[in-house]
Structures are given as C-alpha cells and as structure tokens.
Amino acid sequence: MKYQAICLTLLVGLTLGGFQNCSGTHDVNEGGLADLSSSSDPGGEAAFYNGFYQFTQTKGCVNCHGVNQNPMFALPDVNAAYSNFLGLVNANDPASSIIITYSGNSHCHAAPCEDTSNPAAVANMIGSWAAAETGAPVGPVTTTPNYTTATVALPATIPLLSAATPGVVRFNLANLNIPALAKATMEVEVQYTNNLMLELRFNKPKIGGSTAVVSIKGIHIFIKPASQASGIGLEDVNTGMNWATTTYSVPVKALPAPLPAGPMTTLTSLSTTANEYGLPATGSYMITIGFDTIQ
C-alpha cells in the first residue's frame, strides 16, 4: 500500500482557508493524461482518477487546484495530482480525511466549495479509493444476519452507469421460511460505476410476490469471489451499508409474468438510496442478501 503523511506544502492552501484569488482554466487533455497502468499503485490511482479526480473536473475545483493553488490535486498530470492527493487522505481511516471537510466548507468563497452536498459525495469517493488503495475493500462481517438468501452469481455482463438500462440480480426468497415470502422474489439493480469494473453500484431493491405486508429491517449485501467455496462473503463497510439500519415495508404486489430481462418496473423500490461496493480486482463474484429481521 502506498500512503503518505500529510506534509506542510500540501496543507498550506487548506490552513490558510482563503482561496479567493485563485484563477485559471484547464483542459484535461493538456499535456496528456498519465498511463495509469504503469503506476506502482494502479488500483488506488485508478480509483482516484475515476472518482475524486473526475469530481474536481466537473465541480470546478480544477480552476484553482489544477493551476496555481496548493494542494494541487487536480493537475493535468494525473500522477502528480495523485501524489498531492495522498497527503490529504487516510487510507486506514478514510472518513477522517481532511479533504472531505474542506470540499464543502466555503474555503474559496465560490460555488465549487459551497455545495453542502459535496462532503457526503467526497466521503463516498474517498471510501472507494481507500478500498482500492489497501486492497482490502471490505471489512469483516461482525454480525451474521438472521436471514440470508441463497448465494447467486453476479451477471456475467453488467452495464456501466452511463447505460440506459441497469443490470439486475434476483433472489428467490423461498429459503427464508417466511410464509408470506414463500413465492416472492427480490430484485436489485446493479451497474459498474466506471469502466475499470472495480466498483459496483446497487440500487432500487424490490420485492414482489409477497402474500402479506412484511416488515424488513436491515438489508445487507455480501459478496465473495466465485472461487470461494464457503461462506457468504463480506460487506463493504465503507460505502455499502446504506440499507443496513432502515426498516422497509414490503407491500403485496404480484410479480410480472414472465419476469423481464431488465428491471421490474411494475414494482416499487424499497429504497432510492444506492450502495457502492469496491472490488479488489476484476473477475467473477457471488452475491448474497442478508436481512436482520423479517416480521
């Protein structure tokens, strides 16, 4: 793992707290983008490039931090930008990274850093980066849910976020031994967040075929390599726990017949909040859904 301590040079811009006079323009193709495949840390740098670095380009941070304002984490040279970025983040405790706070604290007194939604977005990006940087994207399962679905394979082909139609993965709920769910099916939409296929986004969980209203608390996503024979896998404790503490009411709703190839549009999503799951490498994976309580 490549990790650097915060250095004085990088913190100059942050500690001064006033980026009012920064200016400049930026062309992301200026000088050419770095070849990430040659990096000594391709996982972490690729996650940086596809996550936080893109954020700096679209949010306008690049107009200062890619031109003349330290810390220079948005430079056209991605390797240099990444090196500067490393001084502001903590791979072992991503949530404590100083860059999360500064992303929305109005330090430059301009629109790019006055958006109050920035810290949450940046926290997710830093969590995903930390997963790739450490090579251990998920934390150990500290508790086993009371109910788990059968483990199924993730689709061989999963669309990118830019695709018009997401992929889906479905779980037969008969094995839960809940009478109302004996003929029910759960569906979760899935897409890759980038073309490196190292992070999955799970969205819009739905359950159809219940014969009575059911209350479910805590939905968990467990993933393991297809080569792992036993166990249900691990959760992504950085960005994959958004359904883990909420109670959901499953309505009585018939499944479409036959089931469509894409999402079941006749069902209502239990949640509109997505979960993201960082993968250590490309390959084949298995997925299991867990539930804390079902009533």
C-alpha positions in Angstrom: 0.0 0.0 0.0 1.3 3.5 -0.9 0.4 6.0 1.7 1.9 9.3 2.7 1.7 11.5 5.7 0.3 15.0 5.4 3.1 17.4 4.5 3.3 21.1 5.1 3.5 22.0 1.5 0.1 20.4 0.7 -1.6 21.9 3.8 -0.6 25.5 3.0 -3.7 26.1 0.9 -6.0 24.3 3.4 -4.7 26.0 6.6 -4.9 29.5 5.1 -8.5 28.8 4.3 -8.8 31.6 1.7 -8.8 30.6 -2.0 -10.5 33.8 -3.1 -7.9 34.9 -5.7 -7.2 31.6 -7.5 -7.9 31.6 -11.2 -7.2 29.7 -14.3 -8.6 27.4 -16.9 -7.9 23.8 -17.5 -8.0 21.3 -20.4 -7.9 17.8 -19.1 -6.1 16.7 -22.2 -3.4 19.3 -21.8 -0.1 17.5 -21.6 -1.8 14.2 -21.9 -3.3 12.0 -19.1 -1.0 9.6 -17.3 -0.9 6.0 -18.2 -2.4 4.5 -15.0 -1.4 1.0 -16.0 2.2 1.9 -15.4 1.6 3.3 -11.9 3.2 1.5 -9.0 -0.2 1.6 -7.4 -2.7 1.2 -10.3 -5.6 0.2 -8.0 -5.5 3.3 -5.8 -4.6 5.7 -8.6 -7.3 4.3 -10.9 -9.9 4.7 -8.2 -8.7 8.3 -7.6 -8.8 9.1 -11.3 -12.3 7.6 -11.8 -13.7 9.1 -8.6 -12.3 12.2 -6.9 -10.3 13.4 -9.9 -13.3 13.5 -12.1 -15.2 15.3 -9.3 -12.6 18.0 -9.4 -13.0 18.5 -13.1 -16.8 18.8 -13.1 -17.2 20.8 -9.9 -14.7 23.5 -10.8 -12.0 22.6 -8.2 -9.6 22.3 -11.1 -9.7 26.1 -11.8 -7.6 26.6 -8.6 -6.1 23.2 -7.6 -5.2 22.3 -11.1 -3.5 25.6 -11.9 -1.9 27.6 -9.1 -3.4 26.8 -5.7 -2.0 24.2 -3.3 -2.8 21.5 -2.7 -2.5 20.7 -6.4 -4.7 17.5 -6.6 -6.3 18.4 -9.9 -3.2 18.8 -12.1 -3.3 17.7 -15.8 -0.5 15.2 -14.8 -2.6 12.6 -13.0 0.4 11.0 -11.3 1.4 14.4 -9.8 -2.2 15.1 -8.9 -2.5 11.7 -7.2 0.8 12.3 -5.2 -0.6 15.6 -3.9 -4.0 14.0 -3.1 -2.3 11.3 -1.0 -1.2 13.9 1.5 -4.8 14.8 2.3 -6.4 11.4 2.8 -6.1 8.5 5.2 -6.5 5.0 3.7 -6.8 3.4 7.1 -9.5 5.8 8.3 -11.0 7.3 5.1 -13.8 9.1 7.0 -11.3 11.3 8.9 -9.6 12.6 5.7 -9.3 16.4 5.8 -10.3 16.8 2.2 -13.9 15.7 3.0 -14.5 18.6 5.3 -12.8 21.1 3.0 -14.9 20.0 0.0 -17.9 21.9 1.3 -16.7 24.5 3.9 -16.7 27.5 1.5 -12.9 27.9 1.9 -12.7 29.5 -1.6 -15.8 31.6 -1.2 -17.0 30.4 -4.6 -19.6 27.9 -5.9 -17.3 24.9 -6.2 -16.7 24.6 -2.4 -20.0 26.0 -1.1 -22.2 23.0 -2.2 -23.3 21.3 1.1 -23.7 18.0 -0.7 -20.0 17.8 -1.5 -18.8 16.2 1.8 -21.1 13.2 1.5 -20.1 12.7 -2.1 -16.4 13.1 -1.4 -16.7 10.8 1.6 -18.0 8.0 -0.7 -15.2 8.6 -3.2 -12.5 8.5 -0.5 -14.0 5.3 0.9 -13.9 3.7 -2.6 -10.3 5.0 -3.1 -9.3 3.5 0.3 -10.8 0.2 -0.7 -8.7 0.1 -3.8 -5.6 1.5 -2.1 -5.4 -1.0 0.7 -6.5 -4.0 -1.4 -9.0 -4.8 1.3 -12.2 -3.2 0.2 -14.5 -4.7 2.8 -14.5 -5.1 6.5 -15.1 -8.4 8.2 -18.7 -9.4 8.9 -19.1 -8.6 12.6 -22.7 -10.0 12.8 -24.4 -12.6 10.7 -28.0 -11.6 9.6 -30.8 -13.7 10.9 -31.9 -14.4 7.3 -29.9 -14.8 4.1 -30.9 -15.6 0.6 -29.3 -18.3 -1.5 -25.9 -17.2 -2.9 -26.2 -16.4 -6.7 -23.7 -15.3 -9.3 -23.4 -11.7 -10.3 -24.4 -11.3 -14.0 -21.5 -12.0 -16.4 -22.3 -8.7 -18.1 -23.1 -5.7 -16.0 -23.8 -2.3 -17.6 -22.0 1.0 -16.7 -23.8 3.8 -15.0 -24.0 5.5 -18.4 -26.1 2.7 -19.8 -29.8 3.4 -20.3 -30.8 0.2 -18.6 -29.2 -1.2 -15.5 -28.5 -4.9 -14.9 -30.4 -6.8 -12.3 -29.7 -9.7 -9.9 -32.6 -11.6 -8.4 -33.1 -13.8 -5.3 -35.7 -16.4 -4.7 -36.9 -15.8 -1.1 -38.5 -19.2 -0.5 -35.5 -20.4 1.5 -36.2 -17.7 4.2 -39.0 -19.8 5.6 -41.3 -16.9 5.8 -44.8 -18.0 4.7 -45.7 -14.6 3.1 -42.5 -14.7 1.1 -42.6 -18.3 0.0 -43.2 -17.3 -3.6 -41.5 -13.9 -3.5 -38.5 -12.7 -5.4 -36.2 -9.8 -4.6 -34.5 -7.8 -7.3 -31.6 -5.4 -7.0 -30.3 -3.2 -9.9 -26.6 -3.3 -10.5 -24.2 -1.3 -12.6 -20.4 -0.6 -12.7 -19.5 2.9 -11.6 -16.6 3.0 -14.0 -15.1 1.1 -16.9 -12.4 -0.4 -14.7 -15.1 -2.7 -13.3 -13.8 -2.3 -9.8 -16.8 -0.8 -8.2 -20.4 -1.8 -8.3 -23.5 0.3 -7.5 -26.5 -1.5 -6.2 -29.8 0.4 -6.4 -33.6 0.1 -6.1 -34.2 -3.1 -4.1 -37.7 -4.5 -4.8 -39.7 -7.5 -3.6 -42.6 -8.9 -5.5 -44.9 -11.9 -4.8 -45.5 -11.4 -1.1 -48.9 -12.6 0.0 -49.0 -10.3 3.0 -47.4 -7.0 4.1 -44.0 -7.8 5.6 -41.6 -5.5 7.6 -37.9 -6.0 6.9 -35.2 -4.3 9.0 -31.6 -4.1 7.8 -30.7 -5.2 4.2 -27.1 -6.3 3.8 -25.0 -7.0 0.6 -22.4 -9.8 0.9 -20.0 -10.5 -2.0 -17.3 -13.2 -2.4 -15.1 -14.4 -5.3 -16.7 -17.2 -7.2 -13.7 -19.3 -6.4 -14.5 -19.1 -2.6 -16.3 -22.3 -1.8 -17.8 -21.5 1.6 -19.3 -18.5 3.4 -21.5 -15.7 2.2 -18.7 -13.2 1.7 -18.1 -9.7 3.2 -19.8 -6.4 3.3 -18.3 -3.1 2.1 -18.3 -1.2 5.3 -17.1 2.0 3.6 -20.0 2.6 1.1 -22.2 -0.5 1.1 -24.2 -0.1 4.3 -26.9 2.4 3.3 -29.7 -0.2 3.7 -28.3 -1.8 6.9 -30.2 0.3 9.5 -33.5 1.0 7.9 -36.9 -0.7 8.2 -38.8 -1.3 5.0 -42.4 -2.3 4.4 -42.8 -4.8 1.6 -46.3 -4.4 0.0 -48.4 -7.1 -1.5 -47.6 -6.9 -5.2 -47.7 -9.5 -7.9 -44.6 -10.4 -9.8 -44.7 -9.7 -13.5 -45.2 -12.8 -15.6 -42.9 -13.5 -17.3 -40.1 -11.8 -15.5 -38.5 -9.1 -17.7 -34.8 -9.2 -18.7 -34.4 -5.8 -17.2 -35.8 -4.1 -14.0 -39.3 -5.0 -12.9 -40.9 -1.6 -13.5 -44.3 -2.6 -12.0 -42.8 -2.9 -8.5 -42.0 0.0 -6.2 -38.4 0.3 -4.9 -38.0 -0.1 -1.2 -35.2 2.5 -1.2 -34.0 5.1 -3.6 -30.6 5.3 -1.9 -27.8 3.4 -3.6 -24.9 1.3 -2.2 -21.5 1.1 -3.7 -19.2 -1.9 -3.4 -15.5 -1.7 -4.1 -14.0 -4.8 -5.7 -10.3 -5.7 -5.2 -10.0 -7.0 -8.8 -12.0 -7.8 -11.9 -13.4 -11.3 -12.0 -16.4 -13.5 -11.2 -18.2 -12.9 -7.9 -21.2 -14.3 -6.0 -23.7 -12.2 -4.0 -25.9 -12.9 -1.0 -28.5 -10.6 0.5 -29.0 -10.7 4.3 -31.8 -9.4 6.5 -31.6 -8.6 10.2 -35.3 -9.1 11.0 -38.4 -10.0 9.0 -41.9 -9.7 10.5 
